[in-house]
Amino acid sequence: MLYHSKKFLIKIAKNHLIIAILITLPVFCLTKDRFIFGYENDFGILNISHKQKITTFYGPSYLDITTKKSNGSIFSLGILGGYEFYFKDKPHMGVRIYTKLQTGYTKMQIITIDNTAISENKYNLTFDFLTIKTGIGVQYIWKFLNKKDFSIGILSGLNLDFIYFKSIAETINNYYGIDRPSFYNIGASANIGLYLDFASTYLSLTYTLGPINFLSTYTHYPILSVSNKNFGEIKYFIENTINYSSFFSLGFGYKF
């Protein structure tokens, strides 16, 4: 009985020692840690998956529409907060962990053509979106040029973003739409950029590569309903999936 009690106490002591080492390890390995807070501006292009159908005559049948051209751009601005820590034996190298919240504006244009109709019909669709974006990320910092109160380095890492798109205006061949759809997208992406570190502030310019999308919603809704004296009511239906493509981020903030 006493033997088993000793083994149990030794096991508890070993576990506490492991926990103590894990807690104190950052103190011995890391130096010069600090909080960061600032703003970050994203601007770039969109990758759009688009389908369009129209009802014809009086029946519910559809004609498929071929997408000829699609493009979109996004601009968003928001706040970024996080934490930086540097390695004790290599003070010019460190890690940044951060989160951000942004809002902005997205413009999208799609030109499609109906190849199955008797006469070739072209459609010009435009969308304006309010965009809300939030995410978390981690970046590795390497400062290759170090002066007294100034450093130049490289940032590289991964981020996970959630983006919400809410339509505020849409047209098809200059007719205003009747619906206001919303989309959202969740994806992970890699980034690399330039980092300028001053005494109490920082400036960064990063380029984010096209993401791996985990979840993208799509909509199927009537964008427009018009009446024709020969064919009656004609409805235009849209199916869209919006994904981020590559974009730039410009950040400025304070260290404390």
C-alpha angles and dihedrals in degrees: 000000000000090000092055091047091054091049090050092050092048090051091051091049092051092050092050090049091053091049091049091051092050091049096048097038094088090054092059097038102040137057138174102028123175145167121249130203130174146106132290129199122203123198128168149100136298133232108221129195106196137183126177131186133178131201115234133208113337099316133087094246119127137215116215116234123213118223110231100174136004130175138157141177134203135202122185136166130191150126130295128197131178151122133269127198131177133209118257097224092040107034092174090064127067150137131255123203117189149160129206143191122201141171128195152132132285127196121195132181127186127184115196136174133208107226096174098060122095089248121033110254123197123204126199114199126185129186132189118198137190105222130205118186132182132168151144130237149172126214135186115226124209117178109198098174117047128180130166098278101002137064137175120207149150128258123204131165152103134284136189115212137189114201127188121196121195118184115232099171138009136173138185115202088343094307114123116241127240100220136063107207128190131210136184134197135194119195146146124229142175124238140190130184154139122285125200113192120195131178096277105356139051138205125201137182115189136176118215119206122222109288136242101243116219097178132009123172123215132198134217110194142137108264096180140010120195134172124233122191091218101041104022119222118006119194126198116211126195133200116191138174116185122201130175118249125189119319143169126241125203116194137183127177152139132264123215 
